[in-house]
Amino acid sequence: MVDPKTKEAAEDLLEALRPLDVRVQAMFGGYCWYVDEKVAGLVCDGRIFVKRSARDELLEGYAELAPAYPGATDTWRLPADALLTDPDRVRDVAEQVAASLPKRRRRRP
């Protein structure tokens, strides 16, 4: 079951990233978020994490590397107030990170 602060953070992220093609999917007690059908990050424990990519320089000095959950590899954890104080930056980062990621391969039936 997803805790209320994580659900609220995921809903806030969806709102902040509009008009990008964005969606979230509940998994692992948190949410996985997608931009243009590419996994761009996670929302866990009420915090937003961005996948490491070729665009890491956009997050250096702004976000910190931390695991989204115990045992996970480090990803970029956005500042707790990022959606309130800098939604345009979050949207730009999400768009650029997704653009740098490879397209998802379709599974064979």
C-alpha positions as CSV (number, residue, x, y, z in Angstrom):
1,M,0.0,0.0,0.0
2,V,1.3,3.5,-0.9
3,D,1.5,6.0,2.0
4,P,-0.5,9.2,1.6
5,K,2.5,11.5,1.4
6,T,3.9,9.5,-1.5
7,K,0.6,9.5,-3.3
8,E,0.3,13.2,-2.8
9,A,3.9,13.8,-4.1
10,A,3.1,11.7,-7.2
11,E,-0.1,13.7,-7.9
12,D,1.8,17.0,-7.4
13,L,4.5,15.8,-9.8
14,L,1.9,14.9,-12.5
15,E,0.5,18.4,-12.2
16,A,3.8,20.1,-12.3
17,L,5.0,18.2,-15.4
18,R,2.0,19.1,-17.5
19,P,1.8,19.5,-20.5
20,L,4.5,16.8,-20.9
21,D,3.4,13.3,-21.8
22,V,3.7,12.0,-18.2
23,R,2.1,9.2,-16.1
24,V,2.8,7.4,-12.9
25,Q,2.3,3.7,-12.0
26,A,2.1,2.4,-8.5
27,M,4.8,-0.2,-7.7
28,F,7.2,-1.2,-4.9
29,G,5.2,0.8,-2.3
30,G,5.8,4.0,-4.3
31,Y,5.4,5.2,-7.8
32,C,7.4,4.9,-11.0
33,W,7.0,8.0,-13.2
34,Y,7.3,8.0,-17.0
35,V,7.9,10.8,-19.5
36,D,7.2,9.9,-23.1
37,E,6.8,6.3,-21.9
38,K,10.3,6.2,-20.6
39,V,11.0,5.5,-16.9
40,A,12.3,8.9,-15.7
41,G,12.3,8.2,-11.9
42,L,10.5,7.2,-8.8
43,V,8.4,8.7,-6.0
44,C,9.2,7.0,-2.7
45,D,8.6,8.2,0.9
46,G,7.1,11.4,-0.4
47,R,10.2,12.3,-2.3
48,I,10.9,12.6,-6.0
49,F,13.8,10.8,-7.5
50,V,15.2,11.3,-11.1
51,K,16.9,8.6,-13.0
52,R,20.7,9.1,-13.6
53,S,21.3,9.8,-17.3
54,A,23.5,11.6,-19.8
55,R,22.0,14.8,-18.4
56,D,23.3,14.5,-14.8
57,E,24.9,17.9,-15.1
58,L,21.4,19.4,-14.8
59,L,21.1,18.0,-11.3
60,E,24.6,18.4,-9.9
61,G,24.6,21.0,-7.1
62,Y,20.7,21.1,-7.1
63,A,19.7,17.5,-6.2
64,E,21.6,14.9,-4.2
65,L,22.4,11.3,-5.0
66,A,20.6,8.9,-2.7
67,P,18.8,5.5,-2.9
68,A,15.1,5.8,-3.4
69,Y,14.6,2.7,-1.1
70,P,16.9,0.5,0.9
71,G,19.2,-1.5,-1.5
72,A,18.5,0.7,-4.5
73,T,21.3,2.3,-6.5
74,D,21.7,6.0,-6.1
75,T,19.5,8.3,-8.1
76,W,18.9,12.1,-7.9
77,R,16.7,13.1,-5.0
78,L,15.1,16.4,-5.7
79,P,14.9,19.0,-2.9
80,A,11.7,18.4,-0.8
81,D,10.3,21.8,-2.0
82,A,11.3,21.6,-5.6
83,L,7.8,21.4,-7.0
84,L,6.8,24.5,-5.1
85,T,9.8,26.6,-5.6
86,D,11.1,25.6,-9.0
87,P,8.4,23.7,-11.0
88,D,9.8,25.0,-14.3
89,R,13.2,23.6,-13.6
90,V,11.7,20.2,-12.5
91,R,9.8,20.1,-15.8
92,D,12.8,21.0,-17.9
93,V,15.0,18.4,-16.1
94,A,12.3,15.7,-16.6
95,E,11.9,16.5,-20.3
96,Q,15.7,16.6,-20.9
97,V,16.4,13.4,-18.9
98,A,13.6,11.6,-20.8
99,A,15.0,12.8,-24.2
100,S,18.4,11.4,-23.3
101,L,17.1,7.9,-22.4
102,P,16.7,5.2,-25.1
103,K,13.3,4.3,-26.4
104,R,11.8,1.3,-24.7
105,R,12.0,-2.0,-26.6
106,R,8.8,-3.8,-27.2
107,R,8.7,-7.3,-25.8
108,R,8.2,-10.2,-28.2
109,P,4.9,-12.0,-27.6
